[in-house]
Amino acid sequence: MKDMVSIIVPVYNAEDNIERLLNCLSNQSYKNIEIIAVNDGSKDNSLKIMKKIALTDDKIKVFDKSNGGVSSARNLGIQNATGKYLMFVDADDLITSDAVENCINSVSDFDAVQFLMNSVYSDGSVGLYTNIYNDYNDGELDLNKVINLLLSGQVSCGSCTYLYKTDIIKNKNLLFDEELDYGEDFLFVLNYMLNIDSITLIAKPLYQYCETETSLTRGIDNMIRNLKKIPNLRNKVLKVIGDNEEYVDLYNIQLSRRLITYYAHFADVLNRKEFKKIIKDLNKTEVEVFKEFDKNRLGKGARLFRYLNLNNHFNLLYLYMKMINK
């Protein structure tokens, strides 16, 4: 018999999309799958819809729990997974009809399969998610290079673009950190990569990230909340990577890029007064992060950004971010 694949779906208030996703998963070309749908305390009809569909589809297993966040829902799915392999799909998204089959055909003796992702917009248009692997061919990847690219933020850190081995996750207790609601995917994927020996790539988009106007990853308020969570995330990442200076440097580069990207967005959509107000509020958080960086190990742009932040030069910082946007 072909190897079983467990597909874990965390569900929270997804009544508009969950039936579409379950039908997509149930109709995969690879048939030996179990679909573990975990209702995370939804307040809408998500649970009712899932239970109804599961009555006529024995591949679907529905679990219900009180609301605890996406990490706790995924962890419950992991605990109940019986497949040799597992993957994650979010309730608002989709995968191609041959996604699982492609992964199984590629996994062989590898410990993980990575694949690419498309962004599907509300108007029906599709865009290939920017990724350094877009120009790669199918085949084995250098694991150390993958870890370096992951730490520096040059490849997808989302947990949904990989096929994993279930026994590695369970034997190593590689669960999602339920204390995090920002960066939990990155930490999980990084931890997994540090505990395996090999990975291969499918150089085509099998995952379809469905963008919506209410996407949780959008909006200035959300960006501000996420920025304030970076110090806690950084502390947890440093515990995972230990005293490896190369890894620490690469992760600091990623944080610098992320901070600059966020600040550049603020400068693009806000006037100077609004920008200064937000940055002053964030400055305690940024100082906590940047004071840990070795400035001599940062690029020129990141060093300037760090200097302007640490010395409260908000007007100059605003102008620098405006320059970046041009």
C-alpha positions in Angstrom: 0.0 0.0 0.0 1.2 3.5 -0.8 2.3 5.7 2.1 -0.3 7.6 4.0 -0.1 11.5 4.0 -1.8 13.5 6.8 -3.0 16.9 5.8 -3.6 19.2 8.8 -6.0 22.1 8.5 -6.4 24.5 11.3 -9.8 26.2 11.1 -11.1 29.4 12.7 -14.2 31.2 11.4 -13.7 29.9 7.9 -17.3 29.1 6.9 -16.9 30.9 3.6 -13.9 28.8 2.4 -13.7 25.5 4.3 -16.0 23.5 2.1 -14.0 24.6 -1.0 -10.7 23.5 0.7 -12.1 20.1 1.9 -13.3 19.3 -1.6 -9.9 20.3 -3.0 -8.1 18.0 -0.6 -10.6 15.1 -0.9 -10.2 15.2 -4.7 -6.4 15.0 -4.7 -5.0 12.7 -7.4 -3.1 10.8 -4.6 -5.8 9.0 -2.7 -4.1 7.6 0.5 -4.6 10.7 2.6 -6.2 11.7 5.8 -7.5 15.2 6.2 -7.3 16.3 9.8 -9.5 19.4 10.2 -9.1 21.1 13.6 -11.8 23.5 14.6 -10.1 26.1 16.9 -13.2 27.4 18.7 -14.8 29.0 15.6 -17.8 31.2 16.3 -19.4 30.7 12.9 -20.7 27.6 11.1 -17.2 26.1 10.3 -17.6 23.1 12.6 -21.1 22.4 11.4 -20.0 22.4 7.8 -17.0 20.2 8.4 -19.0 17.6 10.3 -21.6 17.5 7.5 -18.9 16.9 4.9 -17.1 14.3 7.0 -20.3 12.2 7.2 -19.9 11.3 3.6 -16.1 11.3 3.3 -14.2 9.0 5.6 -10.9 10.7 4.7 -11.9 13.7 6.8 -11.4 13.6 10.5 -12.8 16.5 12.5 -11.5 17.6 15.8 -13.0 20.4 18.0 -11.2 22.4 20.6 -11.5 25.7 22.4 -9.8 28.6 20.8 -6.1 28.6 21.4 -4.6 29.9 18.2 -3.3 28.3 15.0 -0.3 26.7 16.7 -2.3 24.8 19.2 -4.7 23.6 16.4 -1.7 22.4 14.3 -0.2 20.7 17.3 -3.5 18.8 17.9 -3.4 17.8 14.3 0.2 16.5 14.6 -0.7 14.5 17.7 -3.5 12.7 15.8 -1.7 12.3 12.5 -1.2 8.6 11.5 0.5 9.2 8.1 4.1 8.6 7.3 4.2 12.1 6.0 2.3 15.3 6.8 1.7 18.7 5.4 -0.3 21.8 6.5 -2.9 23.8 4.5 -4.6 26.9 5.9 -8.4 27.0 5.7 -8.5 30.0 3.3 -6.0 28.5 0.8 -5.8 25.7 -1.7 -3.3 23.3 -3.2 -3.1 22.0 -6.8 -5.0 18.7 -7.5 -1.7 16.9 -7.9 0.2 18.5 -5.0 0.4 15.5 -2.7 1.2 13.1 -5.6 4.0 15.4 -6.7 5.4 15.4 -3.1 5.2 11.6 -2.8 6.9 11.1 -6.2 9.7 13.3 -5.1 10.3 12.5 -1.4 12.2 9.1 -1.9 14.7 8.9 0.9 14.7 12.7 1.7 13.5 14.0 5.0 11.5 16.9 3.5 10.1 18.2 0.2 9.9 22.0 -0.4 7.7 23.4 -3.1 6.7 26.8 -4.4 3.6 29.0 -3.9 1.3 31.1 -5.9 -0.6 34.1 -4.7 -4.2 34.1 -5.9 -5.9 37.4 -5.6 -9.6 38.2 -5.1 -10.0 39.3 -8.7 -8.9 35.8 -9.8 -5.4 36.9 -11.0 -2.4 34.8 -10.0 1.1 35.8 -9.2 4.2 33.6 -8.4 5.3 34.3 -4.9 8.8 35.7 -5.0 11.3 33.1 -4.0 15.0 32.5 -4.7 14.0 29.0 -5.8 11.9 30.3 -8.7 14.9 29.8 -10.9 15.9 26.4 -9.6 15.2 23.0 -11.1 13.7 20.0 -9.3 16.1 18.0 -7.2 18.1 17.8 -4.0 19.0 21.0 -2.1 22.1 21.7 0.0 20.5 21.6 3.5 23.0 24.0 5.0 22.3 26.5 2.2 18.6 26.1 2.8 19.1 26.9 6.5 21.2 29.9 5.6 18.6 31.2 3.2 15.8 30.6 5.7 17.6 32.5 8.4 18.4 35.4 6.1 14.7 35.5 4.9 15.4 34.7 1.3 13.1 31.7 1.1 9.6 31.0 2.3 9.3 30.5 6.1 5.7 29.4 5.9 5.0 25.9 7.2 2.6 25.1 4.4 5.2 24.8 1.6 6.8 21.6 2.8 6.1 17.9 3.1 7.5 16.6 6.4 8.2 13.2 7.9 5.8 12.6 10.8 8.1 10.4 12.8 10.9 13.1 12.9 8.4 15.7 14.2 7.0 13.4 16.8 10.3 11.8 17.9 12.0 15.1 18.2 8.9 16.8 19.7 9.0 19.5 17.0 5.8 21.2 17.8 4.6 24.8 17.1 5.3 27.2 19.9 1.9 28.1 21.3 3.2 31.2 23.0 3.8 32.8 19.7 1.3 34.2 17.3 3.9 35.8 15.1 6.9 34.0 13.6 5.6 30.6 14.8 5.9 29.1 11.2 9.5 30.3 10.8 10.5 28.9 14.2 8.9 25.5 13.4 10.4 25.2 9.9 13.8 26.3 11.2 13.7 23.7 14.0 12.7 21.0 11.6 15.5 21.9 9.2 18.1 21.7 12.0 16.9 18.2 12.8 17.1 16.5 9.4 19.7 15.4 7.0 18.3 16.0 3.5 15.7 18.0 1.5 14.6 18.1 -2.1 12.8 20.8 -4.1 9.8 20.7 -6.5 10.3 23.9 -8.5 6.7 24.7 -9.2 3.9 26.2 -7.2 1.8 23.6 -5.6 0.4 25.8 -2.8 -2.1 28.6 -3.6 -2.2 31.4 -1.0 -5.5 33.1 -1.5 -5.2 36.8 -0.8 -8.2 38.7 0.6 -8.9 42.2 1.6 -9.1 41.1 5.2 -5.8 39.1 5.1 -4.4 39.0 8.6 -0.9 39.8 7.3 -2.0 43.3 6.0 -2.4 46.7 7.5 -0.3 49.1 9.5 -2.0 48.2 12.8 -1.0 44.6 12.3 2.5 45.5 11.3 2.9 47.5 14.5 1.7 44.6 16.6 4.1 42.2 14.8 7.0 44.6 15.3 6.4 44.6 19.0 6.6 40.8 19.1 10.0 40.6 17.4 12.1 40.6 20.6 10.3 37.6 22.0 10.5 35.8 18.7 14.2 36.6 18.4 14.9 35.2 21.9 13.3 31.9 21.0 15.1 31.7 17.6 18.5 32.3 19.4 17.7 29.4 21.7 17.2 27.1 18.7 20.3 28.2 16.8 22.6 28.4 19.9 26.0 30.0 19.6 26.4 29.6 15.9 27.7 33.0 14.9 27.0 32.6 11.2 23.3 31.7 12.0 23.0 34.6 14.4 24.4 37.0 11.7 22.0 35.7 9.1 19.0 36.0 11.3 20.0 39.6 12.3 20.1 40.4 8.5 16.6 39.0 8.1 15.3 41.2 11.0 17.0 44.2 9.6 15.4 43.7 6.2 12.0 43.1 7.8 12.3 46.3 9.9 13.4 48.4 7.0 10.6 47.0 4.8 8.0 47.8 7.5 9.4 51.3 8.1 9.6 52.0 4.4 5.9 51.1 4.1 5.0 53.4 7.0 6.9 56.3 5.3 5.1 55.5 2.0 1.6 55.7 3.4 2.0 58.1 6.3 3.0 61.8 6.6 6.0 62.8 8.6 4.1 63.6 11.7 2.2 60.2 11.7 5.4 58.4 10.9 7.3 60.0 13.9 4.4 59.2 16.2 4.4 55.5 15.3 8.2 55.2 15.3 8.5 56.8 18.8 6.0 54.2 20.1 8.0 51.4 18.5 11.4 52.7 19.4 11.7 50.8 22.7 11.1 47.6 20.8 13.6 48.4 18.1 16.3 49.5 20.5 15.9 46.2 22.3 16.5 44.4 19.1 19.2 46.6 17.6 21.3 46.9 20.7 22.0 43.2 20.4 23.3 43.5 16.9 27.0 43.8 16.1 26.9 46.8 13.8 30.2 45.8 12.2 28.5 42.6 10.9 25.6 44.5 9.2 25.5 46.0 5.7 25.8 49.8 5.2 22.1 50.3 4.8 21.2 48.3 7.9 24.0 50.1 9.9 22.5 53.5 8.9 19.0 52.4 9.8 20.3 51.1 13.2 22.1 54.3 13.9 19.1 56.5 13.1 16.8 54.4 15.3 19.1 54.2 18.3 19.7 57.9 18.2 16.1 59.0 17.7 16.8 60.8 14.4 13.2 60.3 13.3 13.1 63.1 10.7 16.2 61.7 9.0 14.9 58.2 9.3 11.7 59.3 7.5 13.7 60.8 4.7 15.9 57.7 4.4 12.8 55.5 4.1 11.3 57.8 1.5 14.5 57.4 -0.5 14.3 53.6 -0.3 10.8 53.7 -1.7 11.9 55.6 -4.8 
